[in-house]
Amino acid sequence: MAIVDLIMPKMGESIMEATILKWHKQPGDTVKEDETVLEIATDKVDTEVPSTASGIIEEILFKVNDVVAIGSPIARINTLTGETHHSQTIPITPVQESKQLPPVNSGKPLTVPNTRFYSPLVLNIAANEGISMSELENIPGTGNEGRVTKQDIFKFISARGKKQDVGYEIPDTGNKKEEVKVIPQPSVAEQPRTISYSGNVEILEMDRMRKLIASHMVNSKHTSAHVTSFTESDVTNLVQWREKIKKDFEKRENSKITFTPLFIEAVVKCIKKYPLINSSVDGEQIIIKKDINIGMATALPSGNLIVPVIKNADQLNLVGLTKQVNLLADNARNNKLKPEDTQGGTFTLTNVGTFGSLMGTPIINQPQVAILAVGAIKKRPVVIETSEGDAIAIRHMMYLSLSYDHRIIDGGLGATFLTAVANELQNFNPERDF
């Protein structure tokens, strides 16, 4: 009997785990290579996982709604299809191999024993905060099957710093070796609800994607030191040019031109001038990305947001950008995005003006270091300089805001880049071709 492990696939550099949504195959079922075995979800996109071999499903290692680390075995396939072999399906908690993380502010690396599952995110937080393995083992978990969640470990860190009572003893992290004594607590399901709501209310449970988005946003705030700068741009030339050419553009290219590809074109030009904006942080290293992959925040019919990515945007002309923007937006709205469509972004653009907002303070899309928000374009009376002197004119004005990671992007660079984008839009050539 030859057994092949089906592995949870890598879904992108910032994605460390995925949730199992549905099993299409059960133990004893025959499966062909590349045939769908299960559906999974990340905070980016839902996708199907195909079989890497032909044979019979020998064993399923996780249940629906389990959160599984990338690279973990999720099922086993008997590739000797001529041999009849069935194994009993036993729901199990995944057993992780001993892992080590680089030591951070401590003399010893954090080693994971074979008794309890920890997500890579939890392990990274523990290593960065100098939490020992014995401390981690004794943190009560509120996640599935008692797993320690990100919220659990942040609660522990906060309480340890403030010496608060969290229902269990927090050990001294000095040279003394003290055994952690856990005070038994009722499970989350057993704990009585103490929150009451007055008045006429409706309680809605978050859907799976909203929970993932919430976690992603909170994690970004915990990771990056957010700063937001603002400016405005006179985009009259750009607005009038688009209005003039949009019918001919659609007729020639069979695609409608929106403002988004024009904004992306300006962003790409400015990233080339200020490449540090197109980077990420890895510990104490700054990783400057040579590829310019622009993510564009897109609203879904459900009200949630997703960020498909235009790869190598600097290598596309305006027509190419327009067609990529329209294709990705349509696929997002029709739930046809592939996992690779949301991976590899190096900078994100969000158009809050689509919903009527004048400006916004966007949250950085990890592991990027900056995100640009463009507001609604409004006609306003402004002072303009002419050869005859100052004059008041009605112009199309737009606010722009840039949130950036102050760990590596100082205010000077952030404001300079933002001003450069605004000037690029303001100085748009109204005589250009498309």
C-alpha positions in Angstrom: 0.0 0.0 0.0 1.5 3.4 -1.1 0.1 6.3 0.9 0.4 9.9 -0.3 -0.3 12.8 1.9 -2.5 15.6 0.5 -1.0 18.9 1.8 -2.7 22.1 2.6 -1.4 24.3 -0.3 0.4 27.6 0.1 -2.0 30.4 -0.7 0.3 33.4 -0.6 3.2 34.9 1.4 0.9 36.5 4.1 -1.5 33.5 4.4 -0.5 31.0 7.1 -3.7 29.0 7.6 -6.9 28.1 5.9 -10.4 27.0 7.0 -11.9 23.8 5.6 -15.4 24.5 4.2 -16.5 21.3 2.6 -15.2 17.8 1.8 -16.1 16.5 -1.6 -14.6 13.1 -0.9 -14.9 10.7 2.0 -12.7 7.7 3.1 -13.2 4.9 0.7 -14.0 7.2 -2.2 -12.1 6.9 -5.5 -10.3 10.1 -6.6 -8.5 11.0 -9.8 -5.5 13.3 -10.0 -6.5 16.9 -10.2 -10.1 16.0 -9.1 -11.5 18.3 -6.3 -11.2 16.8 -2.9 -12.3 19.7 -0.7 -13.0 23.4 -0.5 -11.0 25.8 1.7 -11.2 29.5 2.6 -8.7 32.1 3.6 -9.2 35.8 4.4 -8.6 36.4 0.7 -10.6 33.9 -1.3 -12.4 30.6 -1.3 -10.9 27.9 -3.5 -10.9 24.1 -4.3 -8.0 21.8 -3.5 -7.4 19.1 -6.1 -5.9 15.7 -5.5 -2.2 15.3 -6.2 -2.6 11.6 -7.0 -5.1 9.0 -8.2 -6.3 6.4 -5.8 -8.6 5.9 -2.8 -9.1 8.3 0.0 -7.5 6.5 3.0 -8.1 9.0 5.8 -9.4 12.5 6.4 -7.4 14.3 9.1 -9.6 17.4 9.7 -13.2 18.2 10.0 -15.3 21.0 8.4 -14.6 24.4 10.0 -11.2 23.3 11.2 -8.4 25.9 10.7 -5.3 24.2 9.3 -1.7 25.5 9.0 -0.3 25.8 5.5 1.9 22.8 4.7 0.0 20.4 7.0 -1.2 17.0 5.7 -5.0 17.1 5.5 -5.8 13.7 4.0 -4.1 10.5 2.9 -4.6 8.8 -0.4 -3.9 5.1 -1.2 -2.4 5.2 -4.6 -2.5 1.4 -5.1 -6.1 1.4 -6.5 -6.1 -2.3 -7.2 -5.8 -3.0 -3.5 -8.9 -2.7 -1.5 -8.1 -1.0 1.8 -10.3 1.0 4.0 -9.4 2.7 7.2 -11.8 4.0 9.8 -12.2 7.7 9.9 -11.3 9.1 13.3 -11.7 12.8 13.9 -8.4 13.9 15.3 -6.6 17.0 16.3 -3.7 17.5 14.0 -0.3 16.5 15.4 2.3 19.0 14.5 6.0 18.2 14.1 8.3 20.0 16.5 9.0 23.4 15.0 11.5 26.1 16.0 11.2 29.8 15.5 14.2 32.2 15.5 14.8 33.5 19.0 13.5 37.0 19.6 14.7 38.9 22.7 15.4 35.5 24.4 18.3 33.1 24.5 16.3 30.0 23.4 14.1 29.4 20.4 10.4 28.5 20.9 9.8 24.8 20.3 6.4 23.4 19.8 5.7 20.1 21.5 3.6 17.3 20.0 0.6 17.8 22.3 -1.2 20.9 21.3 -1.8 22.7 18.0 -0.8 26.3 17.6 -1.3 28.3 14.4 1.8 29.9 12.9 0.4 33.4 13.8 0.2 32.5 17.5 3.7 31.0 17.4 5.1 34.1 15.8 3.4 36.4 18.3 4.7 34.2 21.2 8.3 34.3 19.8 8.2 38.1 19.3 6.9 38.7 22.8 9.3 36.3 24.5 6.6 34.0 25.7 8.0 30.7 26.8 6.6 27.3 25.8 5.4 26.6 29.3 3.5 29.9 29.4 2.0 29.2 26.0 0.9 25.7 27.1 -1.0 27.2 30.0 -2.9 29.9 28.3 -6.6 28.8 28.2 -7.8 28.6 24.6 -11.2 29.8 23.4 -10.8 28.5 19.9 -11.9 25.3 18.3 -11.1 22.3 20.5 -9.5 24.6 23.1 -6.9 26.1 20.7 -5.2 29.3 21.6 -6.4 32.2 19.4 -4.7 35.5 18.6 -7.1 37.2 20.9 -6.2 34.8 23.7 -2.5 35.5 23.4 -3.0 39.3 23.2 -5.1 39.1 26.3 -2.3 37.2 28.1 0.3 39.8 26.9 -1.8 42.7 28.0 -2.6 41.1 31.4 1.1 40.2 32.0 2.1 43.8 31.4 -0.6 45.3 33.6 -0.6 42.4 36.3 -4.3 42.0 35.7 -6.3 39.0 37.0 -7.3 36.9 34.0 -8.4 33.9 35.9 -5.1 32.1 35.8 -1.6 32.8 37.2 0.9 34.5 35.0 4.4 33.2 35.8 7.5 35.3 36.4 9.5 35.4 33.2 12.8 36.1 35.0 15.5 33.6 35.9 13.3 31.7 38.3 11.6 28.6 37.0 8.0 28.5 38.2 5.4 26.0 37.4 2.2 27.6 35.9 -0.9 26.7 37.9 -4.1 26.9 35.9 -7.3 27.8 37.7 -10.1 25.7 36.1 -12.5 27.8 34.1 -15.8 27.0 32.5 -15.7 26.6 28.7 -16.8 29.5 26.6 -20.1 27.7 25.9 -20.7 27.2 29.6 -20.0 30.8 30.5 -23.2 32.8 31.1 -23.8 35.8 28.8 -23.6 39.0 30.8 -24.1 41.4 28.0 -27.7 42.7 27.6 -29.1 45.0 24.9 -31.7 47.5 25.6 -34.3 48.7 23.2 -35.4 47.2 19.9 -32.3 45.5 18.4 -31.4 42.8 15.9 -28.4 40.6 16.4 -26.5 39.4 13.4 -23.8 36.8 13.5 -20.7 37.7 11.4 -20.4 35.5 8.3 -17.1 33.7 7.8 -15.6 36.3 5.5 -16.5 39.1 7.8 -14.8 37.3 10.7 -11.6 36.9 8.6 -11.6 40.5 7.5 -12.0 41.6 11.1 -9.1 39.4 12.2 -7.0 40.7 9.3 -7.7 44.4 10.1 -7.0 44.0 13.8 -3.8 42.1 13.1 -2.7 44.9 10.8 -3.2 47.5 13.5 -1.2 45.3 15.9 1.6 44.9 13.3 2.1 48.3 11.8 2.5 51.8 13.3 -0.2 53.5 11.2 0.1 57.1 10.1 -2.2 58.8 7.6 -1.3 61.9 5.5 -3.8 63.9 3.4 -3.7 66.1 0.3 -6.0 67.2 -2.5 -5.7 67.2 -6.3 -7.3 69.2 -9.1 -8.3 66.4 -11.4 -10.2 68.6 -13.9 -8.1 67.7 -16.9 -8.4 64.0 -16.1 -12.2 64.1 -15.6 -12.7 66.1 -18.9 -10.4 63.8 -20.8 -12.1 60.6 -19.7 -15.5 62.2 -20.5 -14.3 63.1 -24.0 -12.8 59.6 -24.9 -14.9 57.1 -23.0 -17.3 56.3 -25.9 -14.5 55.9 -28.4 -12.5 53.8 -25.9 -15.4 51.4 -25.3 -16.0 51.1 -29.0 -12.4 50.4 -29.9 -11.4 48.2 -26.9 -14.8 46.7 -26.0 -14.2 47.7 -22.4 -15.3 50.7 -20.3 -12.7 53.0 -18.8 -13.2 54.0 -15.2 -11.1 56.3 -13.1 -9.4 53.3 -11.3 -6.9 52.5 -14.1 -6.0 56.2 -14.4 -5.3 56.3 -10.6 -3.2 53.1 -10.8 -1.2 54.5 -13.7 -0.3 57.5 -11.6 0.6 55.4 -8.5 2.9 53.1 -10.6 4.8 56.1 -11.9 5.3 57.4 -8.4 6.3 54.0 -6.9 9.2 54.0 -9.5 10.4 57.3 -8.0 10.0 56.2 -4.4 10.5 52.4 -4.3 10.5 52.1 -0.5 6.8 52.6 -0.6 6.7 49.2 -2.5 8.1 47.1 0.3 7.4 44.9 3.3 9.0 44.3 6.8 10.5 41.0 7.9 11.8 41.4 11.5 14.5 44.0 11.2 14.9 43.7 7.5 13.2 45.8 4.8 12.2 43.8 1.7 11.9 46.2 -1.3 9.8 44.6 -4.0 11.0 45.0 -7.6 7.7 43.8 -9.0 4.9 46.4 -8.8 1.7 44.5 -8.1 -1.2 46.8 -7.3 -4.1 45.5 -5.2 -7.5 47.2 -5.7 -10.1 47.0 -3.0 -13.3 45.8 -4.5 -16.8 45.7 -2.9 -18.7 42.4 -3.1 -22.5 42.1 -3.3 -22.5 40.9 0.3 -20.9 44.2 1.4 -17.6 42.6 2.2 -14.4 43.7 0.5 -11.8 41.7 -1.4 -8.5 42.9 -2.9 -7.6 41.3 -6.3 -4.1 42.1 -7.6 -2.9 43.5 -10.9 0.4 41.8 -11.4 3.3 43.7 -13.0 1.2 46.8 -13.3 4.2 48.8 -14.4 4.4 46.7 -17.6 0.8 47.5 -18.7 -0.3 50.5 -20.7 -3.6 52.2 -20.0 -5.6 49.8 -22.1 -4.0 46.8 -20.4 -4.7 48.3 -17.0 -8.3 49.0 -17.9 -8.9 45.5 -19.0 -7.3 44.0 -16.0 -9.3 46.2 -13.6 -12.6 45.3 -15.3 -11.8 41.6 -15.4 -10.8 41.3 -11.8 -13.7 43.4 -10.6 -16.2 41.3 -12.6 -14.6 38.1 -11.3 -14.7 39.3 -7.7 -18.4 40.2 -8.0 -19.2 36.9 -9.5 -17.1 34.8 -7.1 -14.8 33.7 -9.9 -11.5 34.9 -8.5 -8.7 32.3 -8.3 -6.3 32.1 -5.3 -3.5 33.6 -7.3 -5.7 36.6 -8.2 -5.4 37.9 -4.6 -1.8 37.0 -3.9 1.5 38.9 -4.2 0.2 42.5 -3.8 2.8 45.1 -3.0 0.7 48.2 -2.7 -3.1 48.7 -2.4 -5.5 51.4 -3.8 -9.0 51.8 -2.3 -11.6 54.1 -3.8 -13.7 55.3 -0.9 -15.2 57.9 -3.3 -17.2 55.2 -4.9 -19.5 55.3 -1.8 -19.6 59.1 -1.6 -16.8 59.6 1.0 -14.6 62.6 0.6 -11.7 60.9 2.3 -10.7 58.0 4.5 -8.0 56.5 6.8 -7.5 53.1 5.3 -5.9 50.2 7.1 -2.7 48.8 5.6 -3.1 45.5 3.8 -0.4 43.3 5.4 2.4 42.6 4.6 2.5 45.8 2.6 3.6 49.1 4.1 1.2 51.6 2.5 -2.3 52.0 1.1 -3.8 54.9 -0.9 -7.4 56.0 -0.6 -9.0 58.3 -3.2 -12.2 60.2 -2.3 -15.2 61.4 -4.3 -14.5 63.9 -7.0 -16.5 67.1 -6.3 -16.8 70.4 -8.1 -15.7 73.3 -5.9 -14.7 76.9 -6.4 -10.9 77.2 -6.0 -8.3 79.8 -6.5 -6.2 79.2 -9.6 -3.1 81.0 -11.0 -3.4 82.5 -14.5 -1.1 84.7 -16.6 -3.4 87.6 -15.6 -3.2 86.7 -11.9 -5.3 84.7 -9.4 -8.8 83.8 -10.3 -11.6 81.8 -8.9 -12.9 78.9 -11.0 -15.0 75.8 -10.7 -12.7 72.8 -10.7 -13.1 69.0 -10.1 -11.3 68.4 -6.8 -10.4 65.1 -5.0 -8.9 64.3 -1.6 -6.3 61.6 -1.3 -5.1 59.9 1.9 -2.1 57.6 2.4 -1.8 55.3 5.4 1.8 54.0 5.8 3.8 52.0 8.2 5.8 54.5 10.4 8.3 51.7 11.3 10.0 52.3 8.0 8.1 55.1 6.1 8.8 58.4 7.8 6.4 61.3 7.5 8.6 63.1 4.9 8.6 60.1 2.5 4.9 59.4 3.0 3.9 63.0 2.4 6.3 63.3 -0.6 4.9 60.2 -2.3 1.3 61.3 -1.7 2.0 64.8 -3.1 3.7 63.2 -6.1 0.6 61.1 -6.9 -1.6 64.2 -6.5 0.6 66.2 -8.9 0.7 63.3 -11.4 -3.1 63.4 -11.5 -3.3 67.2 -11.5 -0.9 67.5 -14.4 -2.7 64.9 -16.5 -2.2 65.7 -20.2 -5.6 66.4 -21.7 -4.3 65.9 -25.3 -3.0 62.4 -24.8 -4.2 59.4 -26.7 -5.3 56.2 -25.1 
